[in-house]
């Protein structure tokens, strides 16, 4: 195990919102402190020759539905692995929709951060650009804006080192308002006065959602709106205060204009067809560890035989089982492109059809079993190797 990985620690799969583009199959499962610390220790304990986890992401569902448990997990990691935080560069991140954030939890995060000499804790709020866009897909627009404003006031007053970010999910139906939503964040909310980064990503749209999928015509919209966004960003010297994390677009779908934006502003990440299997490890609330953060989406399809489950920390010999299964994954050469193979777009849209991601193939398992010999053979090879 040589590459540095992200550990997604799912505090709960329960959520207080019902975003219409969300892939998660919501249920009420909640982790325990014991399960969480077992999973973290599996990767960070001192019996291993190498600490392969670079960051731990407290995830949901919505982790702030269980603030006491989330606090205990944070305290447990910071207490037991403080040396890895101080000297090993281990970072901890929390993603929340922000609706349940209160002063008590914010003060708690600030206090933890102050124990260390550098900002290791990142706190990210999901907010999709404006009240109108937020309400169209997620709800709680006014509430989240109120919370963001309170955070900015507090940070300006206290000047603490907590790293703050906003995660913005773009959907096809709101592309035309991308620039005006961006202006709301900077001209009305003024997030650059306290937040350190703005992550913008395209929604992963698939079967069964009430939002249309991506298509080729959306590329030109992304191109035009992103040009306006980045011109504003650079003209107003916002890069001195806040970093925009790239928008991810599959490389082969990028037109010349997209490539030019990528080259000039580096705000669009033109990634090749690759799979993150084995790179984004996920600890589910029930103790199972999956080979990527998409792994839990597969439960309704594969039921008890989810092929991406590497081990269960609540069962015997889980460490040996994990090592064995990770070695299987590393030998699969999944990360090589399948390039000119006959990939069908299906309901996922033209942007995703270029991707060699396991999740794309696995979600389409039933469709693949009935047609497309190339995809079926590739999928069966992977599934066979994981058994």
N, C-alpha and C positions, 0 to 999 in steps of 0.2 A: 504494500500500500504506500504509494509515493506521492500522489497528487493531493493537494490540500482541498478539502471538501467543506461544504456547508451542511450543518445539521439543522433541519427544520424540526423544532420541538412543538408538536401540536398540543397546546394546553387543553383545548376542547374543540369538538366539531360543532358545537352548538353556537348559533349566532343570533343576534338580536335584530339583524336586518335581513332582507330578502332581495339582494341585488339580482336583477333579471339576467345578467350575463355571467353569473357565478356558476362554475362547473361543480362545485362541491355538493355532494349528496349529504345534506345535513342530517345529523342525528344528535342525540344528547350525551354522547360519550365524553367523559372528562378524565384526564390523566390523574395520577396520584403523585405526591412528592416522591415516594419511593420509586415508582416507575420512571419518572423523569430523571432522577439522579442515577439510576441504574443505566439508563440510556446514555446520559452524558458521560458517566464514568467509563462506559464501554470504549469510548473514543479518547478520553482524556486521562485515564488513570496512568499511574507511573510504572505499570508493568509492561507497557508497550514501548518498543524502541523508538517509535515516532508518533508524534501527536498530529494526526492527519486532519483534524478539524480546524479550520481557520476562523470560523464564526458560528455562533449559535443563534438561530432565529426563533423567537417565541411567537407562535403562529396560532391561527384559529381556522374556522370559527372566529370567535371573538374572545381573546384572552382576558379582557377586562370584565367579562361576565363573572369571573372568579378572581377578583383582585388579591385576596388573601393568599390563594394558592400560587398565583403568578409572583407575588412578592417573595414567598417562601422558596420558590424555584430560583429566583434571582439571587437571593441571599445564600442559598445553598451552593450555587455555582461560584459566586464571588468569594465565599468563605473558603471553599475547598480548593479552588483553582486560582487563587489570587496571584500566585507566582507566574502562571501562564498568561494572565492578563497583563501583569507588569512587565514581564520579560519576553513572553512568547508572542505578544501581539494579538492574543485572543480577543475577539470582539463579540459583544452580545447585542442583538437587535430585537426590537419589539414592533410588530405590525398590528395596528388597531384601526377600527373604523372611527374611533374618537367619540362616539356618541355617549359612552359611559365614563369618559375621562373626567376626573375631578381633581381638586386641589390636593387632596390627601395623597393620591397616587403620584401626581406630578412631583410633589415635595419628596416623596420616597425615592423617586428616580434621581432627583438632584442630590439627595443625601448620599446615595450609593456612589454616584459619579465623583463626589468630592473626596471620597476615600482614596482615590487613585490620582496620580499626577498628570494624567492625560485622559482625553475623552474616549472611553472605550464603549460606552453605551449609546446606541442610536435608537431613537424613538420616532417611528414613522406613522403618520395618519393618512388613511385612504380618503382622498377627496378629489373629485373628478372635474375640477376647474372652476365651476361656478355653482351658485345655488340652483339655477334652472337645470343644468346638466345633472347635478347630483340628485335632484328630486326626480328626474326623468327615469333614472335607473336604480337609485339606491335609497333615496329618501333622506330625511334629517338634514337637509341642506342648511337651513337657518341655524340649527343647533351646532353643526360642525363649524360653521363660520364663527359663531360666538366663541366656541372653544379655542379656535385658532387665534382669534383676537386676544383672548385672555392669556394664552401662552406667550404671545408676542409682548404684551404688557409686562408680564412677569419676568421674562428673560431680559427685557430692556432695563428693568429695575434692579434685578439681582445679578445679571451678568454671568450666570453659571455656565458650565462647560458641557452641558447635555447637548448632544448632537441631534438636531431635529430635521425631519424630512417629510415630504408629502409624496404619496404614491398616487399617480393619476392614471386611470385606465381609459384609453380611447376606444370608442365604439364607432362603427361605420356611420350610424345615423347622426352622430354629433361631430363628424369631421369638419363640416362647414362652419361650425362655431368654435373650432379649436383656437383660433387667434383671439377672438373676443373673450373666451374663457380665460386664456392666458393673461390678457390685460386685466381681468378682474383680480387674478391672483397677485399681480404686481402693482397695479395702480390703486386698487381699493383695499385689498388685504395687506399689501406690502410685505409679502412673505420673506423677501430678501433681507429684511431688517432683523430676522431672528432664525430663520430656517437655513440650513446649510445645503440642502440638495432637493431637487425636484425630479423624481423618477417618473418617466412617461413610458407607458407600454401599450401595445395593442392588445385588446381583449382576445383571449383564446376562445373563439366561438365554435360551438359544436352542436351535435344533434340535441334536440329536445329543448333548446332555449328559445326565448321569445324575441331574440335579437337576430337580425339577418347576418349572414356570414360575410367575410371579406371577399372582395372581387378585384379584378384587374383595374376597373375604373376608379377604385379608391386610391390607387397609387398616385394619380395626378393630383387628387385632393390633398393627400398627405404632403406631396411635394410643394404645392402652392402655400398651404397653411404653415408648414414648417419653415419655409423661407421667410415669411412675415414674422413668425415667432423669433427666429434666430437673428434677424436683422434688428428687431427691437432689443433683444437680449444684448447684442454686441454694441449697438449704438448707445445704450444707456449704461454701459459698463457694469452690467449686473454680474458678470463673471467674477468680479472682485468679492462678491458676497455669497454667491450661491452657484452651485454646479448643477447643470442639467444632465441627468443620466440619459444615455441614448435610448431612442426608440428602436426596437428590434424589428427588422424586416428581413425576410429570407432573401439572400443575395441574388438569386436568379430571377426574382420578381422585380428587382430594382431597375428602373429606367435610367437614362442618362442624367436626368435632373436629380434623381435621388442620389446617384453617385456623386454629383457635384456638391450637394448639400453635405454629404458625408465627408468629402474631402476638405471643404471649407470650414465647417463648423464642428465636425465630429459629434453631431447630435443624433445621427442615425447610425445604428450599428448594423452593417450589412453582414449578417452571419451566414456561414455556409451550412449546408444540410448536415446537421450533427445531432446527436442524442446526448442528453446529460445523464444517462443511466449510470449510476455508480458515483456521480459527482455531487448531486444534491440529495443526501441521505435524509430520510424523514422518520421521526419517532412518533408513531401514532399513539393516541391516548390509551389504547389497550395493551401497549407494550410491544407491538410488532414494529419492526424496522423495515422500511421499504427502500428500494434502490434509487428512487427519485421522488420529488415532491408531488408528482402526478400519480404516484402509486396508489394512493387511497381512492382516487376516482374510479379505479377498476373494480373495487369491491362489489358493486351491484352487478357487474358483468361476470366476474369469476367466482363470486361468493367466497367460499372457504379456501379456494385454491388460487388466490391472487399470486401470479407468477413473479411479481416484483418484491414479495416479502422475503427478506434476507434472514431474519431470525425473530425470536420473541424473547424479550429480556426477562419475562416472567416464567420461562421454561428452563430446564436444565441444559447445560452445555451450549448456552446461547452465544458465547464468545467464539467458540470453535466453529459453530454453524455460520456465524457472520463471516469469519475469515475465509471459510470454504466457498461461500457464495460470492463474496467479493472477488475472489480469484477467478471464479467462473466468468464473471462479468468482464473483468480486465482482459480475458483471453478471447472475447467474442469479436473484437475489432468492430464494435457497433459504430464507432465514431467515423468510420470511412464512409464516403458518400456512395449512394446507390445510383447517383447521376442519371444516366439515360434509361434506367429501367422504367417499365410501364406503370407509373403511379397514377391512380385515379383520384380525382378531386372529391367526389362524393359531396356530402353536405358540409364539408369543412371549408369550401371556398378555394379559390385559386392560389391564395397566398400560402396556405398551409400544405397544399398538395406537393410542393417542392421539398418539403421537409422529410428527413429520414428519421424522425423522432419515433421512438417506441410507442409513445402515447397515441400518436396518430394511427399507427397500425393496430394497437391493442384495442382502442376504442371502436375500431371498425371490424373487430374480430368476426362477427356474424356475417357481415357483408363480404369480407375477404374469403371466408370459408365457402362462399357460393360462387365467387367469381375472381378474376384476376390471379392467374397462376403465379406470376412473379411475386406479388405481395404475399400470397399465401405461403409460398416456399420460404421466403425470407422470414416471415413471422414464425413459422413452424421450426425453423432452424434456431431462432432465438429462444423460443419456449422450450424446445428440447434440451438446449444447453443449460437452461436454468433449473431443470428438474433435478 
